[in-house]
Amino acid sequence: MKKAILPLLAAMAMTISCKSTKVTTDTLSAHDWTLISISGKTPNANERIKPTIKFTDSTMQGNGGCNSFNGGYTINEAGEFNAGRVVSTKMFCEGSNENEFFTALAKANKIKMDKNKLIFMHDEHELLVFAPDKK
């Protein structure tokens, strides 16, 4: 009997300690999101506007720190993410990290939630981390 209970308790402990939440279009669209890190670094404090993103059922839109953007996306049950074609305005903003932001968004192939943070990843490497917008 003890041998049967130990694996069950271990599995329950692993499930309880897991902090990641499954990402769905509902969880994505529940908030507008503000970028808090890009490739592990805090976004440039000189950005005209903080980079943001918001989602509907099949589209995303936001601001990369200078220019507005929108495009499509897909997400599946396994958390695999694919940004569709993204279009943006083309204003010049000196000192902007916008190119790094758009490159990371295009490179993302996974998405997950962890402690109310939205994390875009390429395989196991964190690219973009967002927190709910505090409007």
Secondary structure, 3 states (H helix, E strand, C coil): CHHHHHHHHHHHHHHHHCCEECCCHHHHHCCEEEEEEECCECCCCCCCCCCEEEECCCEEEEECCCCEEEEEEEECCCCEEEEEEEEECCCCCCCCCHHHHHHHHHHCCEEEEECCEEEEEECCEEEEEEEECCC
